[in-house]
Amino acid sequence: MQGGEHPAIRTVPAGRFLFRQAEEGTSVAAILDGNFDVRVNGKVVGQVEPGAVVGERASLETGRRTADLCALTEGRVAEAAPGTLSVEQLGELARGHHRETAPLAN
C-alpha cells in the first residue's frame, strides 16, 4: 500500500453484504476470514474465500460494483481506499479476479 496507510479491519455477519451491485466502489477488500457468495443480478455466480481480494474492478472500470458479495459465514475483511493502491496493483488484482465468469465449484 502506498503512503503507509493501514486498511480498516471489519467483521461482516453471516447474511450481510460486503458490497452491493451497482453501488459506488469506495474500497478494495481482502477477505481474511469467512466465505462470501458472489451474485450478479441476484444469481450466485461464484464464491470467494480467505485470501481473495475484491472490489478492485469498480476502481478500474465504471466506478460501480459489478456484483453483490454476501457473507455465507461471519467474515473479517481488510478494507482500503482504492487510492492507496497504484493503478498497476489494481490491474494485477483485477486480472486474477473475474469471479462473475468463473464456474461454481461443486
Backbone as numpy.savetxt, mean C-alpha at the origin, in Angstrom:
# Nx Ny Nz CAx CAy CAz Cx Cy Cz
15.13 6.45 3.06 14.29 7.63 3.06 15.17 8.87 3.06
14.69 9.89 2.41 15.45 11.12 2.31 15.15 12.00 3.51
16.11 12.83 3.91 15.88 13.81 4.96 15.85 13.24 6.35
16.09 11.96 6.51 16.13 11.35 7.83 14.78 11.26 8.53
13.67 11.48 7.83 12.37 11.37 8.46 12.04 9.90 8.73
11.39 9.67 9.87 10.99 8.31 10.22 9.53 8.10 9.86
9.19 6.91 9.36 7.79 6.65 9.05 6.95 6.55 10.32
5.68 6.84 10.20 4.74 6.68 11.31 4.29 5.22 11.34
4.28 4.63 12.52 3.82 3.25 12.68 2.39 3.30 13.20
1.49 2.57 12.52 0.12 2.54 13.01 -0.46 1.15 12.87
-1.48 0.89 13.69 -2.18 -0.39 13.69 -3.48 -0.24 12.91
-3.77 -1.24 12.09 -5.02 -1.27 11.32 -5.81 -2.49 11.80
-6.94 -2.27 12.48 -7.73 -3.40 12.98 -8.29 -4.25 11.83
-8.50 -5.53 12.09 -9.11 -6.42 11.09 -10.43 -5.82 10.63
-10.67 -5.86 9.31 -11.89 -5.34 8.73 -11.84 -3.86 8.37
-10.79 -3.17 8.76 -10.64 -1.74 8.45 -9.77 -1.57 7.21
-9.92 -0.43 6.56 -9.19 -0.15 5.34 -7.93 0.67 5.62
-6.84 0.25 5.03 -5.62 1.05 5.04 -5.75 2.14 3.98
-6.17 1.76 2.78 -6.39 2.68 1.67 -7.74 2.38 1.04
-8.34 3.41 0.45 -9.58 3.24 -0.30 -9.35 3.65 -1.75
-9.86 2.86 -2.66 -9.73 3.14 -4.09 -10.26 4.54 -4.40
-9.52 5.26 -5.22 -9.86 6.60 -5.72 -9.57 7.72 -4.72
-9.23 7.41 -3.46 -8.89 8.50 -2.55 -7.51 9.06 -2.92
-7.22 10.26 -2.47 -5.93 10.86 -2.74 -4.84 10.04 -2.07
-3.77 9.79 -2.81 -2.64 9.03 -2.28 -1.68 9.93 -1.54
-1.77 9.94 -0.22 -0.94 10.85 0.58 0.18 10.14 1.32
0.29 8.81 1.14 1.36 8.09 1.83 1.71 6.80 1.08
2.88 6.30 1.40 3.36 4.99 0.96 3.50 4.19 2.24
3.15 2.90 2.23 3.20 2.11 3.45 3.94 0.79 3.23
4.68 0.39 4.25 5.29 -0.94 4.29 4.47 -1.76 5.28
4.05 -2.94 4.85 3.28 -3.83 5.73 4.27 -4.50 6.67
4.09 -4.28 7.97 4.97 -4.88 8.97 4.40 -6.18 9.52
3.10 -6.20 9.77 2.40 -7.37 10.31 1.01 -7.41 9.71
0.46 -8.60 9.56 -0.92 -8.75 9.11 -1.02 -9.03 7.62
-2.23 -9.34 7.21 -2.54 -9.64 5.81 -3.68 -8.74 5.36
-3.60 -8.29 4.11 -4.57 -7.35 3.56 -5.08 -7.85 2.21
-6.41 -7.75 2.01 -6.99 -7.99 0.69 -6.76 -6.76 -0.17
-6.49 -6.99 -1.45 -6.43 -5.92 -2.44 -7.71 -6.04 -3.24
-8.52 -4.96 -3.26 -9.81 -4.98 -3.95 -9.86 -3.87 -4.99
-10.28 -4.22 -6.19 -10.48 -3.24 -7.25 -11.96 -3.30 -7.63
-12.61 -2.17 -7.54 -14.05 -2.09 -7.81 -14.83 -3.11 -7.00
-14.42 -3.32 -5.74 -15.10 -4.22 -4.83 -14.73 -5.68 -4.95
-13.94 -6.05 -5.96 -13.57 -7.45 -6.18 -12.17 -7.71 -5.65
-12.00 -8.79 -4.87 -10.68 -9.16 -4.36 -9.83 -9.64 -5.53
-8.68 -8.98 -5.74 -7.80 -9.34 -6.86 -6.44 -9.82 -6.39
-6.20 -9.78 -5.09 -4.91 -10.23 -4.56 -4.84 -10.00 -3.08
-3.69 -10.34 -2.52 -3.43 -10.12 -1.10 -2.00 -9.64 -0.93
-1.79 -8.85 0.11 -0.44 -8.44 0.48 -0.20 -8.84 1.92
1.05 -9.08 2.21 1.44 -9.55 3.55 2.71 -8.84 3.98
3.21 -9.16 5.17 4.40 -8.45 5.67 5.54 -8.45 4.65
6.16 -7.28 4.54 7.25 -7.08 3.60 6.84 -6.33 2.36
5.53 -6.29 2.07 5.05 -5.58 0.88 5.07 -4.08 1.12
5.35 -3.34 0.06 5.26 -1.87 0.08 4.10 -1.52 -0.83
3.17 -0.69 -0.31 1.95 -0.37 -1.04 1.73 1.14 -1.06
0.99 1.58 -2.06 0.64 2.99 -2.15 1.52 3.82 -3.05
2.56 3.20 -3.62 3.50 3.96 -4.44 2.93 4.33 -5.80
1.99 3.55 -6.31 1.46 3.83 -7.65 0.70 5.15 -7.70
-0.01 5.49 -6.64 -0.74 6.77 -6.63 0.22 7.94 -6.77
1.39 7.81 -6.18 2.38 8.88 -6.26 2.96 9.03 -7.65
3.01 7.93 -8.38 3.62 7.93 -9.71 2.62 8.14 -10.84
1.37 7.81 -10.61 0.39 7.83 -11.70 -0.59 8.98 -11.53
-1.81 8.71 -11.14 -2.87 9.72 -11.14 -2.97 10.53 -9.86
-2.25 10.12 -8.81 -2.40 10.77 -7.52 -3.53 10.19 -6.69
-4.23 9.20 -7.26 -5.36 8.54 -6.59 -5.03 7.07 -6.38
-5.58 6.50 -5.33 -5.39 5.07 -5.04 -6.03 4.23 -6.13
-5.34 3.16 -6.52 -5.84 2.28 -7.58 -6.62 1.10 -7.02
-6.61 0.92 -5.69 -7.29 -0.22 -5.08 -7.59 0.07 -3.61
-8.52 -0.71 -3.06 -8.75 -0.74 -1.62 -7.76 -1.72 -1.02
-7.30 -1.45 0.19 -6.55 -2.42 0.97 -7.28 -2.58 2.29
-7.81 -3.77 2.52 -8.60 -4.06 3.71 -7.89 -5.11 4.55
-7.73 -4.83 5.84 -7.02 -5.75 6.74 -7.85 -7.00 6.97
-7.27 -8.15 6.68 -7.90 -9.43 6.99 -7.66 -9.79 8.45
-6.51 -9.40 8.96 -6.13 -9.59 10.35 -5.65 -8.24 10.86
-5.53 -8.10 12.16 -4.94 -6.85 12.65 -3.55 -6.72 12.03
-3.23 -5.53 11.58 -1.95 -5.30 10.93 -1.26 -4.07 11.46
0.04 -4.02 11.25 0.82 -2.81 11.56 1.51 -2.40 10.29
1.52 -1.09 10.05 2.16 -0.55 8.85 3.05 0.62 9.24
4.07 0.83 8.43 4.92 2.01 8.54 4.58 2.89 7.36
4.07 4.10 7.62 3.65 5.01 6.56 4.57 6.21 6.47
4.83 6.60 5.24 5.66 7.78 4.99 5.05 8.59 3.86
5.28 9.89 3.89 4.83 10.74 2.80 5.61 10.38 1.55
4.96 10.40 0.38 5.66 10.04 -0.86 6.91 10.88 -1.10
6.92 12.12 -0.68 8.07 13.00 -0.89 9.33 12.57 -0.17
9.20 11.62 0.77 10.38 11.14 1.48 11.12 10.08 0.69
10.51 9.63 -0.43 11.15 8.68 -1.32 11.40 9.37 -2.65
12.52 9.05 -3.28 12.84 9.65 -4.58 11.96 9.03 -5.67
11.85 9.70 -6.80 11.09 9.17 -7.93 11.67 7.82 -8.35
12.98 7.68 -8.31 13.62 6.40 -8.68 13.21 5.30 -7.71
13.18 5.60 -6.40 12.78 4.61 -5.41 11.32 4.22 -5.60
10.45 5.20 -5.82 9.04 4.91 -6.07 8.86 4.05 -7.31
9.59 4.37 -8.37 9.51 3.60 -9.61 9.93 2.16 -9.40
11.00 1.97 -8.64 11.47 0.62 -8.35 10.42 -0.17 -7.57
9.80 0.48 -6.59 8.74 -0.18 -5.82 7.56 -0.53 -6.71
7.16 0.39 -7.58 6.00 0.18 -8.43 6.21 -0.98 -9.39
7.41 -1.14 -9.92 7.68 -2.24 -10.86 7.42 -3.59 -10.22
7.61 -3.71 -8.92 7.42 -4.98 -8.25 6.06 -5.17 -7.63
5.16 -4.19 -7.74 3.90 -4.28 -7.02 2.71 -3.93 -7.89
2.38 -4.79 -8.82 1.18 -4.62 -9.63 0.19 -5.67 -9.19
-0.31 -5.53 -7.95 -1.19 -6.52 -7.34 -2.50 -6.68 -8.08
-2.99 -5.64 -8.75 -4.27 -5.75 -9.42 -4.24 -6.77 -10.55
-3.06 -7.06 -11.09 -2.97 -7.99 -12.19 -2.42 -9.35 -11.77
-2.04 -9.49 -10.48 -1.50 -10.76 -9.99 -2.65 -11.69 -9.61
-2.57 -12.97 -10.01 -3.63 -13.90 -9.64 -3.60 -14.21 -8.15
-4.76 -14.54 -7.59 -4.84 -14.95 -6.20 -4.21 -16.31 -6.02
-3.49 -16.48 -4.91 -2.94 -17.80 -4.57 -4.04 -18.59 -3.87
-4.19 -19.84 -4.25 -5.21 -20.69 -3.61 -4.58 -21.63 -2.63
